[in-house]
Amino acid sequence: MKLKILASVLAVTAAMAAPPAKVTSGVTYNKDVLPILQNRCQACHRPGEIGPMPFLTYKETRPWAKAIREAVSSTKMPPWFADPKYGHFANDRSMSRKEIETISAWVDSGAPEGNPKDRPAAREFIDGWAMDKPDAVYQIPTAFPVPASGTVEYQYIVVPTNLTEDKWVRMTEARPTNRAVVHHVVVYIREPNSKWLRGEATPGVPFVPPAKTADGKQRSDIGGGGSDILTIYTPGNSPDVWRPGLAKLIKAGSDLVFQLHYTANGKAGEDQSRVGVVFAKEPPAERVMTLGLGTDKFAIPPGDPNYRVPFTVTLPNSSTLLSFFPHMHLRGRAFEYKVTQPGGEQETLLKIDNYNFNWQLTYRLEKPLLLQEGAKIEVAGYFDNSPNNPYNPDPKATVKFGEQSWEEMMIGFIDVAIDAKMDKKTFFTKKPVKADD
């Protein structure tokens, strides 16, 4: 997929407002620049990852010196779209003013390599993964052929785990084998008692659920049928890694259901996506659960440059908010998450002013937030259906909910931590009020 990155206007403004860092001459690759690349760039810019060129050595990096300066000075790279005025995030990729100035000074002085003795130890990566080596890998059994052109409906492929005991997952990562044709991968955990797609989808065989049930009713179970999500792949996103004491549950006998969104790009290809998991060594105190907050009831008017689609939910039980993952399609312009705690005022938790369809990122809170029982979460997507949107497939169309990229979605995923004994059904069941309360 050709990635066109939109610079964050607010991030640029904040960077310009900051006092200029004093970076003097004598900056070298080994002493000053390589540590920045290791921390900010190499996770993507290495063989087998999404970055189109590796930045592991001086020889690899030097030809791209001026391009790197331009990308970081304009904040196009590393990709990060959170408004810095709201929240602090553990996985914030944005470079500091000093880091940007250091790279600029290095390029301005001729991009010297410097003394090899100043070079830090190479960062270690697990080949083929951006997390620790998986304890188990589940892969769709046969590569799916993606045509050069045309529409490919969402494919659902059931992959049995064959687990004979419950397993808690503390790290997970989904990876396509051909990123060029994969828009996203959602991996659902279908528990043994779930009827979702059972009797319809044969394990290992790609399946497209019909839009309507046998009696002619519109299906309401396409998005997982109530199943929890193990993980989601989108371009440039990072693995899910939870701190000790937190994990996701895969019950014995569960299946993983891969939802695969393939996009034809003019060249026929194939993909055999997989997901890796690292198991927790002991049961956690809290269970991580992914909630999709959104609506399919909207119609974006033709030509509207800033159409707002909101959704609000009241959480009947307390939980701890861990992260955000906003999702829209080509007309997505901005996104926001707000919370109102019982008896409190509304607070903005995450604001994205320049949503980018090509970089759909997870934003992980530096300090998880306790959501009290009765907290209201509001998510809102803003859509640009005007001719000024360069990605807009058709500014004359009224746009409604749909799976394909020229249609739209408005989903604000969140990860929350709940008591390990709870599941999604019990979490959304309000506890009865006792007579003596």
N, C-alpha and C positions, 0 to 999 in steps of 0.2 A: 504494500500500500504506500502510495506516495504521501509523505508526511509534510504538510504545510503548517508551520507553527505561527500562531498569532501572538505577538508580543503583548504582555500585560501592561496596560497603560498605567494602572495604579502602582505597579511594582517599579516601573520606570520613574514615575513621579517621586516615589519614596526614596529611590536610589539617588535621584538628583538632589533631593532635599538634604540628604545626609552629608555631613562634613567630609570633604575629600580626604581620602586616606593618603598618607605620606609614604609612597613607595619610591625608594631611591634606586639609583643604578646598582648594578651588580647582581640583579635578579637572574637566576639560572634555572634551567629545566630541572636538574637533579635536586637542587636544594629547595626551590620555591614552588615550581609549577607542578611537578609530579605528585606531591602530596595532595594538591587540590584535585587533580585528575583522578587520583585514587579514591578520594572521598566523594566526589560529585559526578564523575563521568564514566569510570571504568565498568561499573555494573552493567551499563548498556553498550559502551564502546569497547567490546572485546569479541573475539570470534564466536559465532553462533548466537549472538544477541542482536537486539533491534538496531543498535547503532551501525550505520553503514560503513564505518571505518574504525579500526581498533586504535586505542590510545594507550597501549601498554608500555611502549618503549619510545625513546627519543626518535629513533629512525622512523617509526610509524607516525609519530605526532608532528614532527617538524614541518612536513609539507602542508599541514593544515593550520599552521600557526595563525595566519591572518584571519582565516575563516572562524577559528575558535574565538579570537578576540572579538570579531563582529557579532558572533552568536551570543556570547556572554554579556557584551556591552549593551546589546539590545534586549537582554533578558529572554531571548528566544530559547536559550539553553542555559541550564537544564530546565525542562518543562515543569512549570509550577504556576498555578493560577489562583491560589487563595489570596484574597485581599489581606494584606498584613495587619490591617486595623482590627481584625476579628480573629481571635484564637491563636494558639501556638500549637504547632504540629511536630510530632516526633520525627516524621519522615520528610520534613521541609527540604526540598532540593535546591532552593534558590541560593545563589552565591551571595556572600557578603560583599559590601563595597570594597573592602580590602582585597578580597580574592579576585574581584574583577580588575582592580587596579594593578594587582601583581601580574596577572596575565597580560594586561596591556603594556606594562613596563617591560616585560620579557620580550614581547614582540617588537616593541619600539627600539630595543637595544640589539636587535638582530637575532633573537631567539637562540641564545647560546646554550649549549648542553651543560657546561660546568663540570665540576670535579666529580668523578664517579663515586668517590668516597662519601659525598653528600647524599647519595641516592638512598631513599628509605627502602626497607625490605619490600619485595613485591607482595601485593595483596593476593591472598589465596582465594580461589574460586573453585567450586565443585563443577567439573565439566558437565555442561548440559543443564545446569540448574542455577538459580539465583539464591537458593537457600541451602541448608545442610543436605547431605546425601540422604535421599528418601529411604524410609524403611520398606515402603511398598509403592509400586507404580501400577496404575490402572490405565490402560490404553484402549481406544477403540480398535477392535481386532483387525479391521481391514481399512486400508486407505480409501478415503472418499474422493471420487473424481469430481473436480470442479471444472465446468466448461469455460471456454474462453469468453462467452457472452451469454446474456439472458439472466433471468431471475432464478435464484436457488432458494427454495423455501427452507425455513428452519428445519434442520434435521435433528431428530432425537434418537440417541443410541444408548441402549441399556447395557451396562457393563457390570456383571455380578462381582461383588467383592469376595464371596466365598468365605467370609469371616465366620468363625465358629464361636467367637466371644466378642463382647462389646469392646470397642477400641476408641480411645480418646486421642484426638489429633491436635498437636500443638504447632505444627507448621504444615502448610500446603501450598502447592503451586501448580497451575495449569499451564501447559505449553503446547502450542501447535507445532507441527513439523514443517509447516509452510505458512509463515505469517502473512505472505503477500495476498493470500486469498481468505484469511480468517479475520472477520470483523470482531467477533467475540466468542467466547466459550463460557457457558454457565454449567457448573457441575452440581447437580442436585443429589441429595441423599434420600433415596426412596426406601423407607423403612419396611420391614416385612409385612406389617399390617396395612400398608397403603395400597389402595386400589388404582392409583394413578397409572394409566397406560397399561395396566396389567390385563392380559388377554388381547391386547391390541398390538403392542410392540414386542417383537421377538428379540431376545437378547442378542446383541452384536449386529443386528440388522438395522440400517437407517430407516427411520419411520417419520412420516409427516402426518400428525394428527389431523383428522378432518375438522373443518371449522364448526360443524354442527354435530350434535348427538344423533343417534339412530331415530329418535322421535322428533327430529327437526329443531331442537333447541340449540341456541348458541352455547358453545362450550365455555366453561369458566375455569377450567383446570389446566390451560396450556402453560401457565407460568408456575409449574411445579406441583400443582394440586395440593398445596399445603406443606410440601416437603421443605426442609431446611436446605439452604445453599451451602455447599462445602467451600467453593471458591469461584471466582470469576476471572477470566482472562480478558484483558483489553490491551491494545498497544501501549507499551511503555509502563504498564503498571507493575507493582512489585509483589512478591509472595506475601501470603498471610502468615505472620509470625507473632504468636501471642506470648506474653510474659508468663513465667511460672505460676501455676494455679489457675490458668485459663486454658480451655481447649474446646474443640467441637467433638460431638459424639457421632460415631458410626455404630449403630447397633448390629449385633450378630445377624447375619442373613440379609443385610441391606444390599441394595443395588445402588450403583452410581448411574445417574442418567445425564448424559452429555447433551446439552442443547448447543447446537453449532450453527452459527450464522456465517455462511460463506458468501463472498462477493466476487463475481466474475470481474477480472481486470484486463481482459483482452488477450490473455495467454492461458491456455488450459494447464491445469495443475492438479495436484492431489494433496491430501492432508490426512495425517493419522494422529490426531491430538491425544494427549495423555495428561494425567494428573499424578503428582507425587505427594506422598504424605510422610510426615515424621510423627511417630506416635509418642504420646506422653508416657513417662515411666511409671506414673501413678495417677489415679483418678484425681481430677482437679476439684477445687472448692467451688468453682463457678463454670458455667457452661456458656460458651459464646454462641450467639444466635444472630442470623442475618435477617433483617426485616426490610421489605420493600414497600416504601411509602409513596403512593402515587395514585393517579387516576387515568382512566381511559375515556373519560367523559369530557371531551373538549373538541372545539372546531376552530382552528386558527384562521382568521379572515385573510383573504388575498391582500398582499401588499402591506400588511401590518408589520411595522418594524420592531415592536416591543410588546407582544401579546403575553400576558401573565396567566399561568395555569397554577393555581394553588391546591394544596391538599393538607388537611389537618387531622391528626389522630390524637386521642387521649389514651395514655398508657395506664391500664388498670392496676398494674403492679410496679413496684420500684425496680430499677435496673441501673446498670452503669454504662453510660455511653462511651464507646471506644473509638468509633471511626465513622466516616461518611464516604459515600460513593455515589455521586450524582450521575444520572444517565439521561441523555437526550440524543436526538439525531442531528441531521444536517442543518436544521433551522434553529438549533439550540444556541442561545446567545449568552445567557447568564443563569445563575442558580443560587439559591440561598436556603439555609436551614436556620430556623428560629425555635426557641423553646420558651414556654411560660410555665414556671414551677407553680404549684399551688400557693395562692396568696401573693405571688410575685409579679413582676413586670416582664414583658417579653424581651428576650435577649437574642441577638444575632450570634450564632455559633460559627457559621461558615458563609462566606460571600464570595462568589466567583463572578467577576464582571466580564471575563473573556473566556467563556466556555469553548473548548476545542474538541470537536468530534473525533479528531485523530489522536488525541491524548486524553484518555479517560482514566483519571487517577483516583486512588484512594487517599483520603486525608485522615491521618491517624492522630488523635489528640495526644499532646504531650502529657497532659494530666487528665485522665478519664473523669467524666462528669457524672455524679450521682443524679439520676432522674427519679424524683420522688413519685410515689403513687399519685396518679392523677395529673402528671405532667402532660402538657400539650406540646406536641411537636408539629411545627408547620414547615412544609417544604414548598418551594415555588420555582417553577422553571419559566424563563422568559425566552420567547421565540421571535426570530427575525425572519418574517416571510416576505420581506421587501426585495426589490431588485438590487439593493445595495449589498445584500448578502452574497458573496461570491460563490458560496457553496449551495445556494438555493436551487433546487431542481426545477421549480416552477412557481414564480411569485404570483401567478394568476390563480393558483389552486387554493381551495379551502382544504386545509390539512387536518386530518383526523388521526386517531390512534391506529397504529399498524406496525407490523414487525420489520418491514423493509426500510432502508435508510431514507427513501424519499417520503415515507410516512413519518409519524412522530411518536415518541414516548416521553413521559415525564415521570421518572421514578427516582426517588431519593433513598437509596439504600443506606441503612445504618447497621453497624454491629453493636450489639449490647451484650453485657455479661449479666447472667441471672443465676439463681441458685442451681447447682448442678442437678438437683432432683426434679427441676421443672422442665417442661417442654413448651412448644409454641402454644398449644391448646390451653394449658394451665396458666401460662403467662397472660394470655388475653382473657382469662376468666376472672372477673372481679371477685375478690374474697367477700363472703357474706358478712354483714355487719352484726356483731353480737349484741344481744339485748342490753348488756351492761356497759357497752362502749359509749 
